[in-house]
Amino acid sequence: MGLEKFDILEEKINQLAEKYNQIKLEKDNFLSHLQKKENEILALQEKVNSLEGEKEVFRTRLDKIISHLESTAGNL
């Protein structure tokens, strides 16, 4: 009787160890996926910042062109 209980306990411990290893692997996979997504976010933030800078350059140039056209049209 005592040996049967020990076998049951041993089996439950083995199942617990397998479940632990499975969960640890899933956690590692999630962390890896999270790191990739964080890198993608950083790259996209850099791109947005760059595009915002370009937008400001275009806005300044357009303002100059519009101002020039307005002054030219005023002289006609």
C-alpha positions as CSV (number, residue, x, y, z in Angstrom):
1,M,0.0,0.0,0.0
2,G,2.8,2.4,0.9
3,L,4.6,1.8,-2.4
4,E,1.4,2.6,-4.4
5,K,1.1,5.9,-2.7
6,F,4.8,6.6,-3.4
7,D,4.2,5.7,-7.1
8,I,1.2,8.1,-7.3
9,L,3.3,10.9,-5.6
10,E,6.2,10.3,-8.0
11,E,3.8,10.4,-11.0
12,K,2.2,13.6,-9.8
13,I,5.7,15.2,-9.3
14,N,6.7,14.1,-12.8
15,Q,3.5,15.7,-14.2
16,L,4.2,18.9,-12.2
17,A,7.7,19.0,-13.5
18,E,6.5,18.6,-17.1
19,K,3.9,21.3,-16.7
20,Y,6.5,23.6,-15.2
21,N,8.9,23.0,-18.2
22,Q,6.0,23.6,-20.6
23,I,5.0,26.9,-18.9
24,K,8.6,28.0,-18.7
25,L,9.0,27.4,-22.5
26,E,5.8,29.3,-23.2
27,K,7.0,32.2,-21.1
28,D,10.3,32.3,-22.9
29,N,8.5,32.3,-26.2
30,F,6.2,35.1,-25.1
31,L,9.2,37.1,-23.9
32,S,11.0,36.7,-27.2
33,H,7.8,37.7,-29.1
34,L,7.4,40.7,-26.8
35,Q,11.0,41.8,-27.4
36,K,10.5,41.6,-31.2
37,K,7.3,43.7,-30.9
38,E,9.1,46.3,-28.7
39,N,11.8,46.5,-31.3
40,E,9.2,47.0,-34.0
41,I,7.6,49.8,-31.9
42,L,10.9,51.5,-31.5
43,A,11.6,51.4,-35.3
44,L,8.1,52.7,-36.0
45,Q,8.5,55.5,-33.5
46,E,11.8,56.5,-35.2
47,K,10.1,56.5,-38.5
48,V,7.2,58.6,-37.2
49,N,9.7,61.1,-35.8
50,S,11.6,61.2,-39.1
51,L,8.3,61.8,-41.0
52,E,7.2,64.5,-38.7
53,G,10.6,66.2,-39.3
54,E,10.1,65.9,-43.1
55,K,6.5,67.2,-42.7
56,E,7.8,70.3,-40.9
57,V,10.4,70.9,-43.7
58,F,7.7,70.6,-46.4
59,R,5.4,72.9,-44.4
60,T,8.1,75.6,-44.1
61,R,8.9,75.3,-47.8
62,L,5.2,75.5,-48.8
63,D,4.7,78.5,-46.5
64,K,7.6,80.2,-48.4
65,I,6.1,79.3,-51.8
66,I,2.7,80.5,-50.8
67,S,4.1,83.7,-49.4
68,H,6.1,84.3,-52.6
69,L,3.0,83.6,-54.7
70,E,0.9,86.0,-52.6
71,S,3.5,88.7,-53.0
72,T,3.8,88.1,-56.7
73,A,0.0,88.1,-57.1
74,G,-0.2,91.3,-55.2
75,N,2.2,93.0,-57.6
76,L,0.1,92.1,-60.6
